[in-house]
């Protein structure tokens, strides 16, 4: 740690960094750099016997044409870890994400972009095209860490250290208007701020330090306040597990609007963070599935029921939708949200355990929106055994997508088309939708 090297930056890699090599051949994963640049890097992690080292670019000797001055004053080596590509122009960020997706498909699934039915581009969300040097304010949920002095901030990259901030540029206006960063949070470990899309609902979830008292909350606009206890196992994996949440005042949920319905999302429950994501993903999934009246449909990892509701509207009263979700709170929300649709049933549990117990032996169409770790071989095989004519796979991680596409191919399903969306600007994350269909006979 601390050693410096002058290197030429190679290709982008999954995780928000680029690959470089020292003169002696040591592999470096470098943040704050762009492909083709000549930079001085400083090692941040690794020992003499490590397979690779992590490093930050601390001086740019030859800059890429895609480099911009980071708009955020808290971005940079050793600073806030919330964003990965503040130093890259918006179009360059999407090209970097496309390169990562292409590499993951090739390496983990043995598929080219053409094999995946993908045009090789990552599309911006509606309204997110901004000039160089500007940042779209998109994040409707921000979790702030709080330091020992009670200052709200964000964690530094791969660190428990906190970078105090006075504003997060990618936070949606509703979050920024709360003014979380402007006040002190004594005896507090973290504060999560939520600003719903399609309603004026705002919420803060406060996690006190062990034994700490909840502070008196006075923010810049009306807000519901909830107290969060310790994390519990289960739930939606990387997208948030079950937490013990207690209402202090206000509603214990926010109301979101998407797919022409209003959705109750209980405190800490999963909902797409980008304000345009829910409608965009529903539109893409339904276009690919082309539901028919009377279809039997599955919504696996259904969360609050977004896709189940969209499916039910399209398959009509003679069709049926089964949703499966492991989070108790999300199941309660889904049942509430879809109570007017008697053709929808929501079951609680993990997909691989619940699906065989349902007695369902065939399905016409399936939506899968698994957590970041993906669905896995067993679940993919269970879905393929039902013989659906189309499967929609929604993925927030390109590596998990590629692995599961390989499992689908082994089970007799191939991509019909793939779309990639930049629903997490300034970060390395990318959202994908792949529509799968049975492989042609004899292929």
N, C-alpha and C positions, 0 to 999 in steps of 0.2 A: 504494500500500500504506500502511495505517495510517490513511487517511482514515475518518471516521465519518459515518454518516447515520442519521437517524431515519426509519423506514419502517414501512409496514403490510405484513405478510407475506401473499403470495398462495398459489396452489396448490402442492402438492408436485410435485416433478419427479423423474425417474429419476436415481438416484445418491446419495440420502440427503440432499437439500437441498430447500429451497422457493424459489419465485421471488418477487422483489420488484422494485420500481422506485424509483429516486431521484426527487426532484421534477423534475429535468431529463430524466427518461425513461430513464436508464441502467438496464440489466437487471442485477440482482444474483442470484446463486445463494447462498443463505444457509443455513449449517448452524446447528444448535442452536436452531432456531426451529420454530414450528408455524403452520399456516394460520390467518389471522385475528388473529394477535398484532400488537401494536405494540411495536417493539423498536428499540434502538440497535445498529447493526451496524458492524463495523470491517473494512475491506477487507484481504484476505489475499493476493489475486493480482489482477493487472491493471494496465494502463497507461492513459493518457489516450485512446489510440486503440483500445483493446480493444473487441470487440463486446459483451462482458459482463464483469462483475467477480465474483470470488468473495469471500465475506465470512462472518464469524462474528457471531452475535448475542451481544453482550457485556453487554447490559442489557435486561431485559424490563420494559416499561412497562405493557402490558396483556396478561395471560397467558391462554392458552387453558384451557378446563376440562379438556383432555386432558393438560396439563403435570403432570409429577411431578418431585420432586427426584431427580436422577440417583443410582441406588443405588451406582454405581461411583465411588470417590473420584478416579479417574484420568480420568473423562470430563469434557468441557467444552471451550470454545474454546482452541485451541492445545495441547490435551492428547492423549491416546491416540486414534488414528484407527481402532481396531478396531471400534467400534460407532458407529452413526449415530443411534439413537433411544432412548438411555438416558433422555432427558428426556420421553418420551411413554409414557402408560399402555399396557399390553399390547394391549388391544382397539383403541386408537387406532393403534398401529403396524400392525396388520393392515388397518385401514381405509385407512391411507396407502398401503400396498402394493397394495391393491385399486384405489385411484385411479390409481396409476402403471400397473398392468397395463391398466386400461381405457383410459387415455390412449394407451399404446403400441399397443394393438390398433386403436384408431380412427385414429391418425395414420399408422402404418406399414402396416397391413393393410386399413384402411377397414372394419373390423368392429366392430359393437357387441358387448356382452356376450352378447346373445341370439344373434347370428350365430355366436359362438364356442361356444355351448352352455354358457355359464358363468353361475352364479347370482350373480356379482358379489362373492362373499366369498372371503377367504383364511382357510383353516382352520388352527387350531393343531395341532401334532403331539400325539399321545396323551401325556398327562402334563405338557404344557407350559403349561396354563392356570394362571397364578399371579396373586396379588392385585397391585393397584397398588403400585408401589414395590419389587417383588421381581423377581428375574432367574432364569430357568431355566438350570441348568448343563448345557449340551448339547454343547459343542464337544469332540469326542474327539481332535482334532488341533490343536495350537497351535504356531505358529512364532514363537519369540522372537528378536528382534534383540538383539545384545550391544553395549554401548557401550565406549568406550576404557578404562573402569575395570573392565570385566569384569562389569557388572551386566546382568541379563536384563531386557528390557522389550519394548514394542510400539512400532511406528513411529507418529509423528504423521501426521495426515491430509495426503496429498499431499506428504510430506516424507521425507527420509532421517534426520531427527532422531529420537532414541529417547526414549521416555517410560519410565523405570525403574518397575517395578511390583513389589508384593510378593504380588499375587494377581490372577488374572483371573476375574471373576465368572461369565462364560459358559463357562469351561472345565469339562469333565466332571469328576466326582469323581476318576476314575482319573488324569487329568492333574494336577489340583491336588495329589494325594497324592504325586506325584514330588518336589515341592519344588524345581522348577527355579529359581524366583525367589529362593530362600533362599541359594543358594551363588554363589560367584564363578566366572566362566568366562574365565580368562585366555587370550589369543591366539585368541579365538573370535569369529567373525562372526555366527553364528546357531545356535540350538538348536531343533530341532523335536521336540515331545513327542507321543507317540501312546499312547492307551489303548484297546485293542480292546473291542468290544461282544460279549459272549457268551463271552469267555475272559478269563483274567487277564494276557494278554500286554501288556507295555508296552515302549516303545522310545524311544530318543532318537537323533536324527540330528544330528551335530555337524559344522558347517562351520567349519574353522579360518580365521583370517585368512591371506592369502598368506604362505607360508613359516612359518606358525605350527605349534606342536606341539599334539597332542591332549592336553587336560587329563585328569588322573585323575578319573574320574566316580564320585562317591559320593552317591547319592540316597537318598530316604526309603523306597524299596521296590525289589525286584529288577527289573532292567530290562536289555534288550538295548541295546548301544551300537554305532553305526555311524558311519563317517566319510564325509562327503560332499565330493566334489571339485567342479570347475566345472560349471555348467549346460551342457547340450548342447541343440541344436535338435531339434525333432520332438516326438513324444509327443502329449499331450492338450491342447495350447494353453494357455488360461488355467487349466486344471485341473491343470497340472503337466507339465513336459517331462521328457525323459530326463536322469537325473543319474548320475554315476559314484559308486557307493556301495560302500564296503568294510566288511565285518564286522570289528568289534574283538572283541566277545564276545557270546554269546547267539545267538538265532535271527536270521537275516536277513529275517524276515517276522513278521507278526502273524496270528493266527487270528481271523477275524470269523465271526459266526453270523447267518444270515438265510435266509429262504425254506426252512427246514428242512434246510439244508446248512451245512457249515463251509467257509470260504473262506480260502485262503492269499493274503495281500496282501503282496507284497514291499516292502522298504524304499522309502518315498517313492511307492508306487503309489497310484492313485486308488481311493478308497472314499468313500461318502457320509459326511459329517462328523457329522451328527446321528444319535444311536444308534437312533432309530426310523425313519429315512428309508428304509433298504433294504427293510424289510418293507412299509412303507406304500406305496412306489412300486411294488413288485412286485404288491401286491394291487390297486392302482388300474389298472395296465397290464393285468393278466390279466383283470380284470373287463371292461375295455373291448374287449380283443381277442377274448375268448371263443374260445380255441384249440379246434380240433377234432382228434380222433384222425386221424393221417395227414397233418396239415398240413405244408407247406413253409414254414419260418419263417426270418426274418433278424433278427439282433441286430447292428445297426450301431453302431460306437463301443462295443464290447462290454466294454471294460475287463477285469476279472477273471472275467467270464462270468456275472454275476448274473442277467440276464434270459434269457440262453441256457439256463441251468440250469432256470429256472422254466418256460420254454417246453418244454424237452425232457421234463420230468415230465408235461406236459399233452397233448402230441401223441402220445405213445406210441411203441413201437418201430418202427412203420411210417412215422412222420414223420421229418423231417430239419430240423436247425437249422444255419445258417451264421452264424458270428460273424466280424466284421471289426474289427480294432483296430490302430492304428499303433505303439503302445508295445511294444517288444521284451519288457520286463519283464512287462507286463500280459498279453501273449500267452502267455508261459511260465506265468504263474499260471493263466490261463483253461484252458489245456490240462491242467495238473495238477489243477485243481479239478473238471474235467468228464471226467476220464480214464475213469470208469466208464460213460460214456454214448457208445456207439459211433455214435449218430445225430447227434452234434454234431461239427462241424468248425470250427476256428478258423484264420483266415487273417490274416497280418500285412500291413499297408500302409494307405494312406489309402483311405477308402471310395470316393471318386470314381475312383480308379485300379484298385482291386482288384475292385470289383463287376462292371465290364464284362468282366474277364478270367475270371470264374468260369464263364461260359457259361450262367448262370441267365437264363432268359427270362420266368419268371413266379414269383410267390410268393403265398402265401395271406395271411400276416400279417407285419408288420414292426415292430420296435422301433428307434427312433432316440434315442440319448442323447448328442448332440454336445457339444463343449466350449462355453464361453460365447459364442464367436463365431457359433455356429449351424452348420447344415449347408450352406446356400448353395443357389443356384438349380440348379446343375448336378446336385448330389446329389439334390435333391428331384425333379428331372425324371427321373433314373435310377430312383428308387424308384417314382414314379408309372407309369413305362413297364412295370413288372412286373405291374401290375394287381391289387395286393392288395385284399382285401375290407375290411381294416382296417389302419391305421397308428397306432402309439402314438409320440407325440413327447414326450420328456421334456426340459424346458428349465429351465436355471438363470438365464436372463436374459430378461426380457419383451420387450426390443427384438429380440433374435435370434428369439424365438418368433414375434413379429408379422411380421417379414420373411419367415420361412420359411412361415408360414401363407398369406401373399400368393402366394408361389411355388406352393404346393400348390393354391390355388384356380385359378391360371392353368393348372395341369396337370390339373385336373379332380377335385380332392379338396376336401372341405369338412369342418369340424369336426362331429363327432357329439356330443362333450361335452368340456368343459375343467374341470379341478380345479386349484386353487391352494392350496399348503401353505406355512405359515410354518415352514420348516425351518432358518431362520437368525435366530432372535429377536434383537432389539436392533440388527440390521443392516438395510440396505435391500434385501437379497437375498430372492428368493422363488422357490420351485420350482413348476413347473407341469407338468401332464400333459394333453395334448390327444389325443383319439382322433379320427382322421380316417376318412372313408368316401368312396366315389365320389359325386360330385355327381349328383343326380337328372337323368335325361335331359331335355334341353331347357332346363335351368336356366342 
